[in-house]
Amino acid sequence: MRPLSRARMDSLMRSPSAAMWGRLVVAWLALAAAMSLNGVFRELVLRPALGARVASVLSAVLGVVLVLVLTRALLSPLGGLGLGTLSAASAAILVLTVSFETSLGLFVDHRSWRALLHHYALWNGELWPIVLAVLTLTPFIWGRWWVVE
């Protein structure tokens, strides 16, 4: 992707547009693909070699790294947008991700609702909620807290 001009960046900062939402969807699709590959890598490589617990921890760490690297590259134009727009972007990312995860679990993996909910049980050692929290905060991380002039 080519960098946005300063005029275009100023325009995006003043009022969120379809281009900004399109960029957010592209970023989310890239993340969905990368995180799916991370899951495949965990199941096919890490779990047989290191065991379930270590594989889960390493996959979560790799997931956070992937989220931060990809969103840094793809969400940097969110810098300078208002709190409401960043909140809407965060909510969109959260809803897309949980919907995707739930749909795959139900219709592809044929898991029960109980099994899906267990995946969110941080108190049972599940690390997915941490990865999801980092993902949900990325519009604020790159759009508010890490604005590079």
N, C-alpha and C positions, 0 to 999 in steps of 0.2 A: 504494500500500500504506500502511496506517496504521501508525504507530509501535507497537512492542511496549511493554507496560506494564513497569514496573521488576520486578514480581513474576514476570512471564513471562520477562523477560531473565535474572533470577536462576535460574529453573528451567532454562532452556536452558544456562546456564553450568555448572550442577551436573551435568547428564547430557544428552548429546546425544540428541535425540529424532527421531521421524519428521518433525516440523515443521522441524527444522534441515536434515535431509537433503532434504526437499521444497523448502525455500528454496534450497538449493545446486543442485538440479536446475533450478529456475526460473531462477536466475542463469545457469547453464550454457546453457540454451535461449536466453535473451536474448543471451548472448554469441555463440552459434552463428549466430543470425540476423544480429547486427550485423557479425560478422566475415565472413560470407558476402556481405553487402552491400558491405563494404569490398573484398572480392575482385572483385566485379562492377564497382565504381567504378574500381578499379585497371585492369581490363582494358578497360572501355568508355570511360573518360574520361582517366585519367592516362597509360596506355601510348601511345595515339595522339597525345596532345598533347606528352608529355615524353620518350618513349622508355622502353624496358624497364627499364633500370637505375634511373633517377630514379623511375620509377613504383613500382618495388619498394621503394626506400628510403622514399619518402613513405607508401606503404601500410603498411609495417612500423611507422613512427612513429605513423601514425593508428591502427593496430591496438593498439599499446601504450597510447595515450591512451584508446581505447574500453574496453580491458580494465580499466584503472585506474578510469575514471569509473563504468562499470557495476558493477564489483565493489565499489567503495566504497559505492555506493547499496544494493546487494543483499546483500553479505556482512558488513556492519557488525555484525549480531547474533552473529557468531562471536567477537567480542571477549571475552576472558577464558576461553575454552575451553582445555582442556589440550593439551599438545603432541601426544599420541596422536590426539586428535580432529582437530586441525588437519592432522596428517600424513595421516590417512585422507581428509580433505576434499581435500587437495592431490593425493593419489593418484587419487581419484575424478575430479577435474577433468582430470588428465593422461590417464587411461585413456579417458574419454569423448571428449576432444578428438582424441587420436591415432586412436581407433577411427572417429570420425566422418570425420576427414580421409582416412584410409585407405579407408574404404567409398566415399566420394564419388569419390576418385581411381580406384579399381578399377572400380566399377560404374556410375558416371555419366560420368566423363571417359575411361574405358577406358584408363587409364595403366598402364604396366608397373610392377612392383615396383622396378625400377632407377630409373625416373623419380620414383617416390614417395620413395625413399630419397635421391635427389639433392636434394630439397626440404629435407632436414635437414642438408645439407653446408655448415656454417658456414664451413669453410675454403675453399669455392668462392664465397663472397660471399652465400650464402643467409641471409636474416635471420629466417626463420620460427623457428629454434631460440631466438632471443632473445625473440620474442613469446611462444612457448610457455613459456619459463622464467619470464617475468613472470607469465603466467597461472597457472602452477603455484604460484608463490609467493604469490599473492593471499590465500589463507587466513591465511598468516603475516603478510603486510603489514597487513591489516585486523584480524586477530584477535589478534595478539601484539605487533607492533611499533608499531602505531598505535592503541592503545586510548585512546579519548576518554572521559573521565569525565563 
